[in-house]
Amino acid sequence: MDELDSNIISMLQQDGRASNAGIARQAGVSEGTVRRRLKRLVDEEYIHVIAMLDPGKLGFRSEALIGVTVEPDKIDRAADDISRLDEVTWVAVTTGAFDIFAWAALPTAEDLGIFLRTKVGTIVGVRRTETFVNLTVKKRGFGSGA
């Protein structure tokens, strides 16, 4: 990855709908160059093109970061199981006080409680959870340097 690739990625982070022609103009290269570079960046999985939803606009008023402590020999399985839950949008296996962090969005706080008890809490190996309910989300997405 070189400086042109970084510039293309930066422009897409600012405007995910930027056209190849617009990026090419800003970068001072041909549209074909941008098209080839983007294809390579996607094919080699340097970047992933996604549509990021705003859960609040879809009626999901309760978003939370969930710290999960798991039996050591079951961490990967538990992370995979959590990843398959529809309510969860992001999962990471970590070091520190929690083995796994997950980001979830649900319609209400009551739904969040039910989700924690009936879905996350029943996953094999889960010892405990600690839930950090979001009061406000100040940034949603990925900025430069992500």
N, CA, C and O atoms as a GROMACS GRO file, in nm:
protein
  584
    1MET      N    1   0.085  -0.117   0.000
    1MET     CA    2   0.000   0.000   0.000
    1MET      C    3   0.089   0.124   0.000
    1MET      O    4   0.183   0.133   0.079
    2ASP      N    5   0.060   0.216  -0.088
    2ASP     CA    6   0.143   0.337  -0.096
    2ASP      C    7   0.059   0.461  -0.065
    2ASP      O    8  -0.056   0.451  -0.021
    3GLU      N    9   0.119   0.578  -0.090
    3GLU     CA   10   0.052   0.704  -0.057
    3GLU      C   11  -0.078   0.724  -0.136
    3GLU      O   12  -0.176   0.775  -0.081
    4LEU      N   13  -0.080   0.683  -0.263
    4LEU     CA   14  -0.203   0.697  -0.343
    4LEU      C   15  -0.314   0.610  -0.284
    4LEU      O   16  -0.427   0.656  -0.272
    5ASP      N   17  -0.281   0.487  -0.247
    5ASP     CA   18  -0.382   0.401  -0.184
    5ASP      C   19  -0.435   0.467  -0.056
    5ASP      O   20  -0.556   0.468  -0.034
    6SER      N   21  -0.347   0.521   0.025
    6SER     CA   22  -0.388   0.588   0.149
    6SER      C   23  -0.478   0.707   0.119
    6SER      O   24  -0.577   0.729   0.189
    7ASN      N   25  -0.445   0.784   0.016
    7ASN     CA   26  -0.529   0.899  -0.021
    7ASN      C   27  -0.667   0.854  -0.069
    7ASN      O   28  -0.768   0.915  -0.033
    8ILE      N   29  -0.672   0.748  -0.147
    8ILE     CA   30  -0.801   0.695  -0.196
    8ILE      C   31  -0.885   0.652  -0.076
    8ILE      O   32  -1.004   0.684  -0.069
    9ILE      N   33  -0.825   0.579   0.017
    9ILE     CA   34  -0.898   0.532   0.135
    9ILE      C   35  -0.947   0.651   0.217
    9ILE      O   36  -1.061   0.651   0.263
   10SER      N   37  -0.863   0.751   0.236
   10SER     CA   38  -0.901   0.869   0.312
   10SER      C   39  -1.021   0.940   0.248
   10SER      O   40  -1.113   0.982   0.318
   11MET      N   41  -1.020   0.953   0.116
   11MET     CA   42  -1.133   1.018   0.047
   11MET      C   43  -1.261   0.937   0.065
   11MET      O   44  -1.369   0.994   0.082
   12LEU      N   45  -1.250   0.805   0.060
   12LEU     CA   46  -1.369   0.721   0.078
   12LEU      C   47  -1.418   0.727   0.223
   12LEU      O   48  -1.538   0.716   0.248
   13GLN      N   49  -1.328   0.744   0.318
   13GLN     CA   50  -1.370   0.757   0.457
   13GLN      C   51  -1.447   0.886   0.478
   13GLN      O   52  -1.538   0.892   0.561
   14GLN      N   53  -1.412   0.989   0.403
   14GLN     CA   54  -1.484   1.116   0.412
   14GLN      C   55  -1.619   1.108   0.343
   14GLN      O   56  -1.717   1.166   0.391
   15ASP      N   57  -1.625   1.036   0.230
   15ASP     CA   58  -1.748   1.022   0.152
   15ASP      C   59  -1.748   0.885   0.088
   15ASP      O   60  -1.688   0.866  -0.018
   16GLY      N   61  -1.815   0.790   0.150
   16GLY     CA   62  -1.819   0.653   0.101
   16GLY      C   63  -1.885   0.638  -0.034
   16GLY      O   64  -1.873   0.534  -0.099
   17ARG      N   65  -1.957   0.742  -0.079
   17ARG     CA   66  -2.022   0.738  -0.209
   17ARG      C   67  -1.946   0.815  -0.316
   17ARG      O   68  -1.998   0.839  -0.424
   18ALA      N   69  -1.823   0.855  -0.286
   18ALA     CA   70  -1.742   0.931  -0.383
   18ALA      C   71  -1.722   0.847  -0.508
   18ALA      O   72  -1.698   0.726  -0.501
   19SER      N   73  -1.732   0.911  -0.622
   19SER     CA   74  -1.715   0.840  -0.749
   19SER      C   75  -1.566   0.822  -0.780
   19SER      O   76  -1.481   0.896  -0.730
   20ASN      N   77  -1.538   0.722  -0.862
   20ASN     CA   78  -1.400   0.701  -0.906
   20ASN      C   79  -1.348   0.825  -0.978
   20ASN      O   80  -1.232   0.863  -0.961
   21ALA      N   81  -1.434   0.888  -1.057
   21ALA     CA   82  -1.392   1.007  -1.132
   21ALA      C   83  -1.358   1.121  -1.036
   21ALA      O   84  -1.258   1.191  -1.054
   22GLY      N   85  -1.440   1.140  -0.933
   22GLY     CA   86  -1.415   1.246  -0.835
   22GLY      C   87  -1.287   1.220  -0.757
   22GLY      O   88  -1.209   1.312  -0.732
   23ILE      N   89  -1.266   1.097  -0.718
   23ILE     CA   90  -1.143   1.061  -0.646
   23ILE      C   91  -1.023   1.084  -0.735
   23ILE      O   92  -0.921   1.137  -0.691
   24ALA      N   93  -1.035   1.043  -0.862
   24ALA     CA   94  -0.924   1.060  -0.957
   24ALA      C   95  -0.888   1.207  -0.972
   24ALA      O   96  -0.770   1.242  -0.973
   25ARG      N   97  -0.989   1.294  -0.984
   25ARG     CA   98  -0.963   1.438  -0.996
   25ARG      C   99  -0.888   1.490  -0.875
   25ARG      O  100  -0.789   1.562  -0.889
   26GLN      N  101  -0.935   1.453  -0.756
   26GLN     CA  102  -0.871   1.501  -0.633
   26GLN      C  103  -0.729   1.447  -0.618
   26GLN      O  104  -0.641   1.517  -0.568
   27ALA      N  105  -0.707   1.323  -0.661
   27ALA     CA  106  -0.576   1.260  -0.645
   27ALA      C  107  -0.480   1.293  -0.759
   27ALA      O  108  -0.360   1.268  -0.749
   28GLY      N  109  -0.534   1.348  -0.869
   28GLY     CA  110  -0.450   1.382  -0.983
   28GLY      C  111  -0.404   1.261  -1.064
   28GLY      O  112  -0.294   1.260  -1.119
   29VAL      N  113  -0.491   1.160  -1.070
   29VAL     CA  114  -0.462   1.040  -1.150
   29VAL      C  115  -0.582   1.008  -1.237
   29VAL      O  116  -0.685   1.074  -1.228
   30SER      N  117  -0.569   0.908  -1.322
   30SER     CA  118  -0.680   0.871  -1.410
   30SER      C  119  -0.786   0.791  -1.334
   30SER      O  120  -0.758   0.732  -1.230
   31GLU      N  121  -0.907   0.792  -1.388
   31GLU     CA  122  -1.016   0.715  -1.329
   31GLU      C  123  -0.983   0.566  -1.332
   31GLU      O  124  -1.015   0.493  -1.237
   32GLY      N  125  -0.919   0.520  -1.438
   32GLY     CA  126  -0.878   0.379  -1.449
   32GLY      C  127  -0.782   0.339  -1.339
   32GLY      O  128  -0.790   0.228  -1.285
   33THR      N  129  -0.691   0.430  -1.304
   33THR     CA  130  -0.596   0.402  -1.195
   33THR      C  131  -0.672   0.384  -1.064
   33THR      O  132  -0.642   0.292  -0.988
   34VAL      N  133  -0.767   0.471  -1.038
   34VAL     CA  134  -0.846   0.462  -0.914
   34VAL      C  135  -0.926   0.331  -0.915
   34VAL      O  136  -0.930   0.262  -0.814
   35ARG      N  137  -0.988   0.298  -1.026
   35ARG     CA  138  -1.068   0.176  -1.037
   35ARG      C  139  -0.981   0.052  -1.008
   35ARG      O  140  -1.022  -0.036  -0.932
   36ARG      N  141  -0.862   0.046  -1.068
   36ARG     CA  142  -0.770  -0.068  -1.045
   36ARG      C  143  -0.723  -0.073  -0.900
   36ARG      O  144  -0.718  -0.180  -0.839
   37ARG      N  145  -0.688   0.043  -0.845
   37ARG     CA  146  -0.641   0.048  -0.706
   37ARG      C  147  -0.752   0.002  -0.611
   37ARG      O  148  -0.726  -0.077  -0.520
   38LEU      N  149  -0.874   0.051  -0.631
   38LEU     CA  150  -0.985   0.012  -0.545
   38LEU      C  151  -1.013  -0.138  -0.554
   38LEU      O  152  -1.037  -0.204  -0.453
   39LYS      N  153  -1.010  -0.191  -0.674
   39LYS     CA  154  -1.032  -0.335  -0.692
   39LYS      C  155  -0.929  -0.415  -0.614
   39LYS      O  156  -0.963  -0.512  -0.547
   40ARG      N  157  -0.802  -0.374  -0.624
   40ARG     CA  158  -0.696  -0.444  -0.552
   40ARG      C  159  -0.714  -0.431  -0.401
   40ARG      O  160  -0.698  -0.529  -0.328
   41LEU      N  161  -0.746  -0.311  -0.354
   41LEU     CA  162  -0.764  -0.289  -0.210
   41LEU      C  163  -0.879  -0.375  -0.154
   41LEU      O  164  -0.869  -0.426  -0.042
   42VAL      N  165  -0.985  -0.389  -0.231
   42VAL     CA  166  -1.098  -0.473  -0.189
   42VAL      C  167  -1.061  -0.621  -0.201
   42VAL      O  168  -1.084  -0.698  -0.108
   43ASP      N  169  -1.005  -0.661  -0.314
   43ASP     CA  170  -0.968  -0.802  -0.335
   43ASP      C  171  -0.869  -0.852  -0.231
   43ASP      O  172  -0.879  -0.966  -0.186
   44GLU      N  173  -0.774  -0.768  -0.191
   44GLU     CA  174  -0.673  -0.808  -0.093
   44GLU      C  175  -0.717  -0.779   0.050
   44GLU      O  176  -0.640  -0.796   0.145
   45GLU      N  177  -0.843  -0.734   0.065
   45GLU     CA  178  -0.907  -0.711   0.194
   45GLU      C  179  -0.839  -0.604   0.281
   45GLU      O  180  -0.841  -0.612   0.403
   46TYR      N  181  -0.778  -0.505   0.214
   46TYR     CA  182  -0.730  -0.388   0.288
   46TYR      C  183  -0.849  -0.304   0.331
   46TYR      O  184  -0.847  -0.241   0.437
   47ILE      N  185  -0.953  -0.302   0.247
   47ILE     CA  186  -1.075  -0.228   0.279
   47ILE      C  187  -1.196  -0.316   0.255
   47ILE      O  188  -1.192  -0.412   0.177
   48HIS      N  189  -1.304  -0.283   0.324
   48HIS     CA  190  -1.432  -0.350   0.308
   48HIS      C  191  -1.535  -0.240   0.284
   48HIS      O  192  -1.540  -0.142   0.359
   49VAL      N  193  -1.615  -0.257   0.183
   49VAL     CA  194  -1.719  -0.159   0.153
   49VAL      C  195  -1.846  -0.205   0.223
   49VAL      O  196  -1.896  -0.314   0.197
   50ILE      N  197  -1.897  -0.119   0.313
   50ILE     CA  198  -2.016  -0.154   0.390
   50ILE      C  199  -2.110  -0.034   0.397
   50ILE      O  200  -2.071   0.080   0.372
   51ALA      N  201  -2.234  -0.061   0.430
   51ALA     CA  202  -2.330   0.045   0.463
   51ALA      C  203  -2.348   0.039   0.614
   51ALA      O  204  -2.388  -0.064   0.669
   52MET      N  205  -2.319   0.148   0.682
   52MET     CA  206  -2.329   0.152   0.827
   52MET      C  207  -2.460   0.218   0.866
   52MET      O  208  -2.486   0.334   0.833
   53LEU      N  209  -2.542   0.143   0.936
   53LEU     CA  210  -2.672   0.192   0.979
   53LEU      C  211  -2.662   0.271   1.109
   53LEU      O  212  -2.570   0.251   1.188
   54ASP      N  213  -2.756   0.361   1.129
   54ASP     CA  214  -2.771   0.430   1.256
   54ASP      C  215  -2.885   0.361   1.329
   54ASP      O  216  -3.002   0.383   1.294
   55PRO      N  217  -2.855   0.276   1.430
   55PRO     CA  218  -2.960   0.200   1.497
   55PRO      C  219  -3.074   0.286   1.551
   55PRO      O  220  -3.190   0.244   1.547
   56GLY      N  221  -3.043   0.404   1.602
   56GLY     CA  222  -3.147   0.491   1.657
   56GLY      C  223  -3.253   0.528   1.555
   56GLY      O  224  -3.371   0.537   1.589
   57LYS      N  225  -3.213   0.549   1.432
   57LYS     CA  226  -3.308   0.586   1.326
   57LYS      C  227  -3.397   0.467   1.287
   57LYS      O  228  -3.501   0.484   1.224
   58LEU      N  229  -3.353   0.346   1.325
   58LEU     CA  230  -3.430   0.225   1.296
   58LEU      C  231  -3.513   0.180   1.415
   58LEU      O  232  -3.574   0.073   1.412
   59GLY      N  233  -3.515   0.262   1.522
   59GLY     CA  234  -3.595   0.230   1.639
   59GLY      C  235  -3.522   0.155   1.748
   59GLY      O  236  -3.583   0.112   1.846
   60PHE      N  237  -3.391   0.138   1.734
   60PHE     CA  238  -3.313   0.071   1.837
   60PHE      C  239  -3.260   0.178   1.933
   60PHE      O  240  -3.159   0.242   1.906
   61ARG      N  241  -3.329   0.196   2.045
   61ARG     CA  242  -3.299   0.305   2.138
   61ARG      C  243  -3.199   0.264   2.246
   61ARG      O  244  -3.152   0.349   2.322
   62SER      N  245  -3.168   0.136   2.255
   62SER     CA  246  -3.079   0.089   2.360
   62SER      C  247  -2.956   0.023   2.298
   62SER      O  248  -2.962  -0.091   2.251
   63GLU      N  249  -2.845   0.097   2.298
   63GLU     CA  250  -2.718   0.044   2.248
   63GLU      C  251  -2.625   0.024   2.366
   63GLU      O  252  -2.625   0.102   2.460
   64ALA      N  253  -2.545  -0.083   2.359
   64ALA     CA  254  -2.458  -0.111   2.472
   64ALA      C  255  -2.331  -0.182   2.427
   64ALA      O  256  -2.330  -0.256   2.328
   65LEU      N  257  -2.225  -0.157   2.502
   65LEU     CA  258  -2.101  -0.231   2.490
   65LEU      C  259  -2.104  -0.334   2.602
   65LEU      O  260  -2.123  -0.300   2.719
   66ILE      N  261  -2.087  -0.460   2.566
   66ILE     CA  262  -2.099  -0.568   2.664
   66ILE      C  263  -1.963  -0.635   2.681
   66ILE      O  264  -1.907  -0.690   2.586
   67GLY      N  265  -1.912  -0.629   2.804
   67GLY     CA  266  -1.790  -0.701   2.837
   67GLY      C  267  -1.828  -0.840   2.885
   67GLY      O  268  -1.916  -0.855   2.969
   68VAL      N  269  -1.761  -0.943   2.830
   68VAL     CA  270  -1.797  -1.081   2.862
   68VAL      C  271  -1.674  -1.155   2.915
   68VAL      O  272  -1.568  -1.153   2.852
   69THR      N  273  -1.689  -1.218   3.031
   69THR     CA  274  -1.585  -1.304   3.087
   69THR      C  275  -1.625  -1.448   3.058
   69THR      O  276  -1.738  -1.489   3.083
   70VAL      N  277  -1.529  -1.525   3.005
   70VAL     CA  278  -1.558  -1.660   2.955
   70VAL      C  279  -1.455  -1.758   3.011
   70VAL      O  280  -1.341  -1.721   3.038
   71GLU      N  281  -1.497  -1.883   3.028
   71GLU     CA  282  -1.402  -1.989   3.065
   71GLU      C  283  -1.292  -1.992   2.959
   71GLU      O  284  -1.322  -1.989   2.839
   72PRO      N  285  -1.165  -1.998   3.001
   72PRO     CA  286  -1.053  -1.983   2.907
   72PRO      C  287  -1.056  -2.076   2.785
   72PRO      O  288  -1.019  -2.034   2.675
   73ASP      N  289  -1.100  -2.199   2.803
   73ASP     CA  290  -1.100  -2.292   2.689
   73ASP      C  291  -1.221  -2.275   2.598
   73ASP      O  292  -1.235  -2.348   2.500
   74LYS      N  293  -1.308  -2.181   2.628
   74LYS     CA  294  -1.430  -2.162   2.548
   74LYS      C  295  -1.440  -2.023   2.487
   74LYS      O  296  -1.546  -1.986   2.434
   75ILE      N  297  -1.333  -1.945   2.492
   75ILE     CA  298  -1.338  -1.806   2.444
   75ILE      C  299  -1.372  -1.799   2.296
   75ILE      O  300  -1.462  -1.725   2.258
   76ASP      N  301  -1.302  -1.874   2.212
   76ASP     CA  302  -1.327  -1.865   2.068
   76ASP      C  303  -1.468  -1.910   2.032
   76ASP      O  304  -1.535  -1.848   1.950
   77ARG      N  305  -1.513  -2.018   2.094
   77ARG     CA  306  -1.649  -2.067   2.066
   77ARG      C  307  -1.753  -1.963   2.109
   77ARG      O  308  -1.848  -1.936   2.036
   78ALA      N  309  -1.733  -1.906   2.228
   78ALA     CA  310  -1.828  -1.805   2.278
   78ALA      C  311  -1.828  -1.682   2.187
   78ALA      O  312  -1.935  -1.628   2.158
   79ALA      N  313  -1.711  -1.638   2.142
   79ALA     CA  314  -1.704  -1.523   2.052
   79ALA      C  315  -1.776  -1.552   1.921
   79ALA      O  316  -1.846  -1.466   1.868
   80ASP      N  317  -1.760  -1.674   1.870
   80ASP     CA  318  -1.831  -1.712   1.747
   80ASP      C  319  -1.982  -1.713   1.770
   80ASP      O  320  -2.057  -1.665   1.686
   81ASP      N  321  -2.026  -1.767   1.884
   81ASP     CA  322  -2.169  -1.772   1.916
   81ASP      C  323  -2.226  -1.631   1.930
   81ASP      O  324  -2.335  -1.603   1.880
   82ILE      N  325  -2.154  -1.543   1.998
   82ILE     CA  326  -2.199  -1.404   2.013
   82ILE      C  327  -2.205  -1.335   1.877
   82ILE      O  328  -2.297  -1.258   1.850
   83SER      N  329  -2.108  -1.363   1.791
   83SER     CA  330  -2.104  -1.302   1.657
   83SER      C  331  -2.227  -1.338   1.574
   83SER      O  332  -2.267  -1.262   1.486
   84ARG      N  333  -2.286  -1.453   1.602
   84ARG     CA  334  -2.402  -1.497   1.524
   84ARG      C  335  -2.534  -1.435   1.570
   84ARG      O  336  -2.636  -1.450   1.503
   85LEU      N  337  -2.533  -1.366   1.683
   85LEU     CA  338  -2.656  -1.304   1.734
   85LEU      C  339  -2.692  -1.181   1.649
   85LEU      O  340  -2.608  -1.094   1.627
   86ASP      N  341  -2.815  -1.175   1.603
   86ASP     CA  342  -2.859  -1.065   1.516
   86ASP      C  343  -2.844  -0.929   1.581
   86ASP      O  344  -2.819  -0.830   1.512
   87GLU      N  345  -2.859  -0.920   1.711
   87GLU     CA  346  -2.855  -0.793   1.782
   87GLU      C  347  -2.714  -0.735   1.793
   87GLU      O  348  -2.698  -0.617   1.826
   88VAL      N  349  -2.614  -0.817   1.766
   88VAL     CA  350  -2.474  -0.778   1.784
   88VAL      C  351  -2.415  -0.733   1.650
   88VAL      O  352  -2.430  -0.800   1.548
   89THR      N  353  -2.348  -0.617   1.653
   89THR     CA  354  -2.290  -0.562   1.530
   89THR      C  355  -2.138  -0.566   1.527
   89THR      O  356  -2.078  -0.544   1.421
   90TRP      N  357  -2.074  -0.594   1.640
   90TRP     CA  358  -1.928  -0.592   1.647
   90TRP      C  359  -1.885  -0.680   1.763
   90TRP      O  360  -1.943  -0.673   1.871
   91VAL      N  361  -1.782  -0.762   1.742
   91VAL     CA  362  -1.730  -0.851   1.846
   91VAL      C  363  -1.578  -0.854   1.838
   91VAL      O  364  -1.521  -0.863   1.729
   92ALA      N  365  -1.511  -0.846   1.955
   92ALA     CA  366  -1.365  -0.855   1.959
   92ALA      C  367  -1.324  -0.941   2.078
   92ALA      O  368  -1.378  -0.927   2.188
   93VAL      N  369  -1.227  -1.030   2.054
   93VAL     CA  370  -1.164  -1.104   2.163
   93VAL      C  371  -1.050  -1.016   2.212
   93VAL      O  372  -0.971  -0.966   2.131
   94THR      N  373  -1.041  -0.997   2.344
   94THR     CA  374  -0.949  -0.899   2.399
   94THR      C  375  -0.865  -0.955   2.514
   94THR      O  376  -0.883  -1.068   2.559
   95THR      N  377  -0.773  -0.872   2.559
   95THR     CA  378  -0.699  -0.902   2.683
   95THR      C  379  -0.756  -0.810   2.790
   95THR      O  380  -0.829  -0.716   2.760
   96GLY      N  381  -0.722  -0.838   2.915
   96GLY     CA  382  -0.768  -0.751   3.023
   96GLY      C  383  -0.877  -0.816   3.104
   96GLY      O  384  -0.887  -0.938   3.110
   97ALA      N  385  -0.960  -0.733   3.165
   97ALA     CA  386  -1.063  -0.782   3.256
   97ALA      C  387  -1.172  -0.861   3.185
   97ALA      O  388  -1.238  -0.945   3.247
   98PHE      N  389  -1.192  -0.836   3.057
   98PHE     CA  390  -1.294  -0.908   2.980
   98PHE      C  391  -1.228  -0.983   2.867
   98PHE      O  392  -1.130  -0.937   2.809
   99ASP      N  393  -1.282  -1.099   2.836
   99ASP     CA  394  -1.230  -1.182   2.727
   99ASP      C  395  -1.287  -1.139   2.592
   99ASP      O  396  -1.222  -1.153   2.489
  100ILE      N  397  -1.408  -1.088   2.595
  100ILE     CA  398  -1.479  -1.050   2.472
  100ILE      C  399  -1.553  -0.919   2.498
  100ILE      O  400  -1.607  -0.897   2.606
  101PHE      N  401  -1.554  -0.833   2.397
  101PHE     CA  402  -1.642  -0.716   2.397
  101PHE      C  403  -1.735  -0.730   2.278
  101PHE      O  404  -1.694  -0.772   2.170
  102ALA      N  405  -1.861  -0.694   2.298
  102ALA     CA  406  -1.960  -0.698   2.191
  102ALA      C  407  -2.042  -0.570   2.195
  102ALA      O  408  -2.070  -0.517   2.302
  103TRP      N  409  -2.081  -0.521   2.078
  103TRP     CA  410  -2.166  -0.403   2.066
  103TRP      C  411  -2.302  -0.450   2.020
  103TRP      O  412  -2.313  -0.519   1.918
  104ALA      N  413  -2.406  -0.415   2.094
  104ALA     CA  414  -2.541  -0.460   2.060
  104ALA      C  415  -2.637  -0.342   2.058
  104ALA      O  416  -2.618  -0.242   2.127
  105ALA      N  417  -2.741  -0.356   1.977
  105ALA     CA  418  -2.846  -0.255   1.968
  105ALA      C  419  -2.982  -0.324   1.975
  105ALA      O  420  -3.008  -0.420   1.902
  106LEU      N  421  -3.066  -0.275   2.064
  106LEU     CA  422  -3.200  -0.331   2.082
  106LEU      C  423  -3.302  -0.219   2.095
  106LEU      O  424  -3.265  -0.105   2.123
  107PRO      N  425  -3.430  -0.251   2.073
  107PRO     CA  426  -3.531  -0.145   2.077
  107PRO      C  427  -3.544  -0.074   2.211
  107PRO      O  428  -3.560   0.048   2.214
  108THR      N  429  -3.538  -0.148   2.322
  108THR     CA  430  -3.559  -0.086   2.454
  108THR      C  431  -3.459  -0.143   2.555
  108THR      O  432  -3.392  -0.243   2.529
  109ALA      N  433  -3.450  -0.077   2.670
  109ALA     CA  434  -3.366  -0.127   2.779
  109ALA      C  435  -3.418  -0.262   2.828
  109ALA      O  436  -3.339  -0.349   2.865
  110GLU      N  437  -3.549  -0.279   2.829
  110GLU     CA  438  -3.606  -0.408   2.869
  110GLU      C  439  -3.562  -0.518   2.773
  110GLU      O  440  -3.526  -0.627   2.816
  111ASP      N  441  -3.565  -0.489   2.644
  111ASP     CA  442  -3.519  -0.587   2.544
  111ASP      C  443  -3.372  -0.620   2.564
  111ASP      O  444  -3.331  -0.735   2.546
  112LEU      N  445  -3.293  -0.520   2.600
  112LEU     CA  446  -3.151  -0.543   2.628
  112LEU      C  447  -3.136  -0.641   2.745
  112LEU      O  448  -3.055  -0.733   2.738
  113GLY      N  449  -3.211  -0.620   2.852
  113GLY     CA  450  -3.206  -0.710   2.967
  113GLY      C  451  -3.243  -0.853   2.930
  113GLY      O  452  -3.177  -0.948   2.973
  114ILE      N  453  -3.348  -0.867   2.853
  114ILE     CA  454  -3.391  -1.001   2.809
  114ILE      C  455  -3.284  -1.065   2.722
  114ILE      O  456  -3.253  -1.183   2.737
  115PHE      N  457  -3.226  -0.987   2.632
  115PHE     CA  458  -3.118  -1.035   2.544
  115PHE      C  459  -3.000  -1.086   2.626
  115PHE      O  460  -2.947  -1.194   2.599
  116LEU      N  461  -2.960  -1.009   2.727
  116LEU     CA  462  -2.846  -1.049   2.811
  116LEU      C  463  -2.875  -1.178   2.887
  116LEU      O  464  -2.788  -1.264   2.898
  117ARG      N  465  -2.997  -1.192   2.939
  117ARG     CA  466  -3.031  -1.310   3.018
  117ARG      C  467  -3.057  -1.434   2.933
  117ARG      O  468  -3.013  -1.544   2.968
  118THR      N  469  -3.127  -1.417   2.821
  118THR     CA  470  -3.173  -1.534   2.745
  118THR      C  471  -3.082  -1.573   2.628
  118THR      O  472  -3.088  -1.685   2.579
  119LYS      N  473  -2.998  -1.480   2.585
  119LYS     CA  474  -2.909  -1.513   2.473
  119LYS      C  475  -2.763  -1.515   2.515
  119LYS      O  476  -2.699  -1.621   2.511
  120VAL      N  477  -2.709  -1.402   2.555
  120VAL     CA  478  -2.566  -1.397   2.592
  120VAL      C  479  -2.540  -1.485   2.713
  120VAL      O  480  -2.444  -1.562   2.715
  121GLY      N  481  -2.624  -1.475   2.814
  121GLY     CA  482  -2.604  -1.548   2.938
  121GLY      C  483  -2.615  -1.699   2.925
  121GLY      O  484  -2.570  -1.772   3.013
  122THR      N  485  -2.675  -1.747   2.818
  122THR     CA  486  -2.691  -1.892   2.800
  122THR      C  487  -2.584  -1.953   2.710
  122THR      O  488  -2.584  -2.074   2.688
  123ILE      N  489  -2.493  -1.871   2.660
  123ILE     CA  490  -2.385  -1.923   2.573
  123ILE      C  491  -2.288  -2.004   2.658
  123ILE      O  492  -2.247  -1.961   2.766
  124VAL      N  493  -2.252  -2.120   2.608
  124VAL     CA  494  -2.161  -2.210   2.679
  124VAL      C  495  -2.029  -2.140   2.710
  124VAL      O  496  -1.965  -2.084   2.621
  125GLY      N  497  -1.991  -2.142   2.837
  125GLY     CA  498  -1.863  -2.085   2.879
  125GLY      C  499  -1.872  -1.945   2.936
  125GLY      O  500  -1.778  -1.900   3.002
  126VAL      N  501  -1.982  -1.875   2.913
  126VAL     CA  502  -1.995  -1.739   2.965
  126VAL      C  503  -2.007  -1.744   3.117
  126VAL      O  504  -2.096  -1.810   3.171
  127ARG      N  505  -1.916  -1.673   3.184
  127ARG     CA  506  -1.918  -1.668   3.331
  127ARG      C  507  -1.995  -1.547   3.381
  127ARG      O  508  -2.075  -1.557   3.474
  128ARG      N  509  -1.970  -1.431   3.318
  128ARG     CA  510  -2.039  -1.309   3.359
  128ARG      C  511  -2.032  -1.206   3.249
  128ARG      O  512  -1.948  -1.214   3.159
  129THR      N  513  -2.120  -1.109   3.258
  129THR     CA  514  -2.117  -0.996   3.165
  129THR      C  515  -2.123  -0.867   3.245
  129THR      O  516  -2.174  -0.864   3.357
  130GLU      N  517  -2.071  -0.762   3.187
  130GLU     CA  518  -2.088  -0.628   3.241
  130GLU      C  519  -2.128  -0.542   3.123
  130GLU      O  520  -2.061  -0.539   3.020
  131THR      N  521  -2.238  -0.471   3.140
  131THR     CA  522  -2.295  -0.396   3.029
  131THR      C  523  -2.278  -0.246   3.050
  131THR      O  524  -2.310  -0.193   3.156
  132PHE      N  525  -2.227  -0.180   2.947
  132PHE     CA  526  -2.206  -0.036   2.948
  132PHE      C  527  -2.307   0.024   2.850
  132PHE      O  528  -2.287   0.020   2.728
  133VAL      N  529  -2.416   0.078   2.902
  133VAL     CA  530  -2.522   0.134   2.818
  133VAL      C  531  -2.478   0.270   2.767
  133VAL      O  532  -2.428   0.353   2.843
  134ASN      N  533  -2.495   0.292   2.640
  134ASN     CA  534  -2.453   0.418   2.578
  134ASN      C  535  -2.558   0.525   2.603
  134ASN      O  536  -2.677   0.507   2.577
  135LEU      N  537  -2.512   0.637   2.654
  135LEU     CA  538  -2.600   0.752   2.672
  135LEU      C  539  -2.609   0.831   2.543
  135LEU      O  540  -2.716   0.877   2.504
  136THR      N  541  -2.495   0.847   2.476
  136THR     CA  542  -2.486   0.918   2.349
  136THR      C  543  -2.372   0.858   2.268
  136THR      O  544  -2.266   0.827   2.323
  137VAL      N  545  -2.392   0.841   2.140
  137VAL     CA  546  -2.284   0.797   2.051
  137VAL      C  547  -2.232   0.922   1.980
  137VAL      O  548  -2.306   0.986   1.905
  138LYS      N  549  -2.107   0.957   2.003
  138LYS     CA  550  -2.048   1.079   1.948
  138LYS      C  551  -1.984   1.057   1.811
  138LYS      O  552  -1.974   1.151   1.732
  139LYS      N  553  -1.942   0.936   1.783
  139LYS     CA  554  -1.883   0.905   1.652
  139LYS      C  555  -1.926   0.765   1.613
  139LYS      O  556  -1.919   0.671   1.693
  140ARG      N  557  -1.971   0.752   1.491
  140ARG     CA  558  -2.012   0.622   1.439
  140ARG      C  559  -1.943   0.606   1.304
  140ARG      O  560  -1.968   0.683   1.212
  141GLY      N  561  -1.858   0.509   1.294
  141GLY     CA  562  -1.787   0.486   1.169
  141GLY      C  563  -1.640   0.477   1.192
  141GLY      O  564  -1.594   0.459   1.305
  142PHE      N  565  -1.566   0.489   1.084
  142PHE     CA  566  -1.421   0.473   1.088
  142PHE      C  567  -1.359   0.598   1.029
  142PHE      O  568  -1.392   0.638   0.917
  143GLY      N  569  -1.268   0.660   1.103
  143GLY     CA  570  -1.203   0.780   1.054
  143GLY      C  571  -1.063   0.749   1.004
  143GLY      O  572  -1.023   0.632   1.000
  144SER      N  573  -0.992   0.848   0.966
  144SER     CA  574  -0.857   0.831   0.917
  144SER      C  575  -0.772   0.761   1.021
  144SER      O  576  -0.784   0.786   1.141
  145GLY      N  577  -0.686   0.672   0.974
  145GLY     CA  578  -0.596   0.600   1.062
  145GLY      C  579  -0.657   0.479   1.127
  145GLY      O  580  -0.594   0.415   1.211
  146ALA      N  581  -0.783   0.446   1.089
  146ALA     CA  582  -0.849   0.331   1.151
  146ALA      C  583  -0.784   0.202   1.108
  146ALA      O  584  -0.827   0.094   1.150
   0.00000   0.00000   0.00000
